[in-house]
Amino acid sequence: MADPLAKALSLPPPRGGGHENDYRLWGNREFLRDESRTTWIKIGLPWNDFQELSQPTSRAASWADLNTAPRDLRWFRELDGEVKAANEDGVRVILTLADPYPPWSSGATAADTDLSYSNSRKTGYQKVPNDLSPNGPWAWFVSHVSARYKRGAAPNPEGPHEPRATEKASGYDPRLGNPSGAWIEAIEICNEPNTILWPQADIHLRVAEMVRTAEALSFQWGGQRILAPATLDSPDPTDSFPAGSRTDWRVFTERLLDALAGFAPRVPVHWSMHNYRDVAREVTRESSRVREVIDLLYAKNWKGGGDRDVYLTEAGVNMGAKSAESAARDEQAEKIYRNFYEMREQADVVLWTQHAINDATGVTFRSALRDDFDFAGGRPGPPRPSWHAWRTLPGA
């Protein structure tokens, strides 16, 4: 049997604070830390939220902007506080640098009409940035996150910025840290690139560039683990979808591993994926897509040897329009419970992540542990059966 499987909850990005899945609020912290033995959280961090209206031309300009972004609302300060609370509780934090991307970074528009994507419901916000090199706008965002959340950095009242003469003389590096002294364990560099991002032609090459750049930046700045590529375990070749809009999960995995042949990271780099289809189909560990991916990591000699750890950074059951039906709610709990135990017995699987803790009115993807958050009353909805199932699952 593998070591005890760690449990994680996926949370939305901070957009001004006080959101329904804020780690610190609504009993979320007490449930995760005290009741359910959940030892990781994953927080989404879309680049577009912070720099949609900015087009920095240097790292120094980008970092100065990010310290106050967006539009002087200082949303990173809100994230600092949430991450610091998790640090205090011994809960590890992953930040996922997901889409949407600023359209200016790719030259796209929200109404992009490229014929390959006209039927796939993709927008200009999902087009891969043009420059993924270690010294470009995407890299400046990644490096800010890595520098801001370096473990052991002294509290920095402004956040990462280029040193001034007086700061150089004082003996500390102003390019590191944040006002709260918060730190993160890992950076996940993208989200479901085989289905969400475009263009899909050679998407594996773009993601390979992201992996190499992020590893170099983490090595230079914060030393965090890098997680990638957060592949969705669908579609299959037999699924129906517009040509060129998605890439079969296995084909994408094989191509990316080939593109990263010879990759020798200097900081820990681990494979991540989302196993929704495995959960929905109630497969055994032997017949799971997770097992197939692990086999590919060994067959392709991922990183030239060493660990073949897989981080399942998003999973659960989307009940959709049936979320109020008791049968669907019971089924959600049962499927989460079963897959967690299947993965717990699977060697090389390190983490299993439930998405998310609270649903919100108007969100059609309904996979959380509690019913819709009551914004008028300022309180979460009632627990679903999955809430109680998650609480009983063992943690590491």
N, C-alpha and C positions, 0 to 999 in steps of 0.2 A: 504493500500500500504506500501511496505517496505521503509526504508530510501533510499535516492538517492543512486544508485549503483555506486561504484567507478570504474574507468576505469584504466586498466593497459596495458602496452606493454611488450611483451616478447622479450628479446634481447639475442644474442649469447654470449658466454664467451669471455673475453679478451684474445687474443693470440698475444701479442706484441703491441697492440694498433693500432688505426687508422682503425679499421674494419668498415664495412659498416653500422652497427647498433650501433656504439658508441653513447651513449647518447649526447655527447658534440659536435658532428660533423654533417656536411652535412645538416644542418637545422633541424635535429632530435629534438634537444632541444627546439627550437622555436615552432615547430609544437606541440610537446607534452605539453609543459608548457603553451604556450600562445594561441594557436589556438584551441586545441582539449580538453582542460581541463582534460588531462590524469594525474592522481595524484599518480600512482604507476608505477614502472618498475620492471621487473623480469629478472635477469641475471643468465644464466647458469654457473655453476662452476664445471667442471668435475675434479675429484681428479686426474685422470691419467695425465692430462695436466701438473700437478705440480710435481708429484712424480713417474713417470713411471720408472725412473732409480734409484730411492732411495728406500732403505729398512730400515727405521729407527727402532731402537730397544728401544727407549724411547720417552716420550713426549718431553723432552728437545731437543733431537736430531732431532725429527720431526719438531718442531717449528723453530729451527735454520736453517734447510734445507728449510722450506717453506718461510722464510723471503727472501731468495735469489733465490728460484726455479722459473722456471726450469733451471738448468745448469747456475746459476748466471745471468739469464736474468731478474729476479725480476718482474715477471708478476703481482704479487699482488700490486706493486706500481702503475701500470696502472689502476687496478681496484679501488684502493684507490681514484685516481683522478676522475674517473667516478662516483663513489658513492658520493664523496664530492660535485660534481657539482649538483647532484640530491638533496642532503641535502640543498644546498644553495637555490634551487628552491622550496623547500617544497614538493618535490616528494619523496614518500616512496619507499624503496628498499627491494626486496626479493632476496636472493641468493638461487638458487636451486642446491643442491649438487648431480648432476646427474651423470650417467655413461658417459663415460667409466671409469672403475676402473682399477688400476694397476693390471695386471695379477698375479704379485707376491703375491698380497693380497688374492687371491683365489686359487692359485696353478694351474690356467688354462693357456692355451696358445691360441693365436689367431686362431690356426688351431684345436681347440678342436673338437674331433670326437665322443663325447658321442652320442649313438644311439638315445636317446630321442630328440636330438636337431639337428641332421644332416640335416634335411630338413627345419629348421626354420630360417636359416640365422643369427643365433646368433654367437657371437664370444667370445673368452676368455675375452675380455674387458667388457662383460656384465654379467659375472658370479659374484654372490654376494660374497663379501669378507667373509672369514672364520670367522674372529674375529670381532664381532659387540658389544663387551662388552665396558664398559666405560673406559677401560684402554688397548686399542689396537690401531693399526695403523689407522683404520677408525676413531675412537674416537679422536685420536690426531689431525687429519685433521679437524674434526668438531669443536673441542675445540679451535683450532687456529682461525678458522673463527669467532666463537662466541667471543673470547677474543679480536681479532683484531678489530672487528666492534661493540664494546660495546658503547652505547650512553653515552656521558658525559666523556669518557676516555680522559685523556690528550694526546696531540700529542706525539707519540712515534717514535723517529727517526729510530729505527730499525724494529719495529714490535714486537709482543709478544715474549718474551724470558725469560728464568729463571734469577732471580735477581742475580746481582753481589754485592759484599760487598759495593762498593761505591754507587750503586743504592739504596740499602736498607737504607743507611744512609741519602739519599737525600729526602726521604719522599714520593716517588711515586712508583707505582707498575709497573715494566717494563713488567709484564705479560699481560698488557692490552694496546690496542690502536694501532694506525698506524701513519705514518708520516703526513698524511693529516688531521687527526682528524675526519675521515669519520665514519659514523655509519649506521647500517642497522636496518630495522624494523623487519624482519622475515627471518628464515632459513627454506627452504623446503628441506626435507631430502633425497628425491629420486624422480624418474621420471618414471611414468607409469610401476610400478613393475609387474602388472598383464599381461603385454605383452612383455616387453623388457628384463627383468632380467631372469636369470636361475640359478639353476634348479627351475622349477615352483612347484614341489612337496613341499608342506608346505611353499610356499613363504609368506603366511600371517604371519607365525610365525617369519620369518626372519625380515619382515617389522615391526612387533610388537616390536621386540627387538630394531630395529633402533629407533622407536618412544620413547621407554623408555630411551634408552641411550642418544638420542639427548636432551630430556627434562632435564635429569640430568645434562648434560654438560651446557646447556643454563642457568639453575638455578645456577650452580657453577660459570660461567664465564661472559656471556654477557647479560643475561636476555631477549633475543629476543623471539618473538613469534615463535613457531614451527608449520609448516604446513606439513600435511601428509594425505594420502599417494600419492597424485597426480595420482589417478587411471584414466586410459583411459576408457571412457564410451562404450567400446566394448572390446572383442567380445561378441556376443550372443551365447547361446548353439547351435543354428542352423547354425552358421557360420562354414565355412570349414577352418580348420587349422591343422597342424601336431599335433598328440596326444602329450600332455605334454609340448607344446611350449607356451601356453597361458592359462589364467584362465578367465572364464566368469566374467565380471565386477561385477555382483550382488553377485555371489558366493564368490568372493574375498572380497567384502565389508562386507558381513555377517560374514565370517570367521575371518577377521581382527577385527571387532568389538567384536566378542566373545573372541578373544585372548587378547583384551584389557579391558575385563570386570574388573571393580574395579579400573581402572586406575584413579588416582587423581593427575593431574599435578600441579606443583607449579609455573610454568610460563604458559602464555596462549598457549594452543595447539588447533589448528583449523583444521577441515577436508578440504582437497583440492581434486579437481578432474578436469579432462579435458573433456569438453562437446562437442567434435567435432561432434559426431553422432547426438546429439540433434540439433545442428546447421544445419547440412546437411539435416536432415529430416523435418526441420521447424515445430517442434512439439510445442504444447501449453505448458505452464508451468505445467498444471495439469497432462499432459501425459508424461512429461519429465523424463529422468533418474535422473536429479538433484532432482526432487520432490521425486522420489523413495529413493534416498540416504538420503534426509532429513527425510523422514518417518522412515527409518531404524535407523537413529541417535536417534530419539525419542523412537522407539520401543525397541532398545537395551540399552537405558539409557546411552548413550555416556557420559563419564566423570562423571557419577553419577548425572547429572543435570546441570543447568546453560545454557550457550549459545549452540546453535546447528548451529553456523555460518558455512557456506560453502563458500570457496574461489575457484572460477573458475580460475585456474592459467594458463590455456592454452585453446584456442579455435580459431575458424576461419574456413575458407573454403579452402581446398587444390584443386586448379584448375588443377594441374598436367599438362599434355600435352596440355590442352585447354586454358592455361593462356593468349594466344594472341587473343583469340576469344572474340568478344565484348559481345556475349550472356553470356558466362561464367563469364566474368568480372562484368557484371551487376548483375548476379545471386549471385556472391560472396558478393557484397555490400548489396543486398537485404536480404540475409540470415543472415549476421552479424547484420544488423539493426533490423530485426525481433526478433532474439533470444535475443539481448540485452534488448529490451523492455519487452519480456516475462519474462526474469530473473529479470528485474527491479521491476516487480509486484509480484515476488515470495519472501515471507517472508523468512528470514534466509540466503539469498544470499547476500554476502558482496562485492564481487569483480568479475569483468568480464575482462578476459585478452585476447587481440588479439595477435596472433603470425604471423608475426612480422611486422617490419616497411619497410624493404628493402629486396627484394630477391637478390640472387647472381647467376651468371652464373654457371651452373653445378649442382645446387641444384634442385632435382626433386620434393621436397615438396614445392609447390608454393602457399603460403597463405598470402604473405605480402601485404602491402598497396601501395607499389610502384614497378615498374618494375625493372629489373636487374640493379644492381649497375654498373656503368661504371668505372672500375678500371683504364683503360688507361687514361681517362679524369679526374678521381678523383671527380666524381659527381654522385649523385643518378639518377636512371631512373625516367621517368615521373610518376606522380600519377595515380593510378587506380581509378575507381569509388568508391572503398571501402575507399580510402583516404578521399574523400569528405564525405562519409557516416559517417566515424568515427569522423570526425571533428564536425558533427552536433549532435552527440549523447550527451545527458546531462551527466555531470560528478558530482561527489560528492566532 
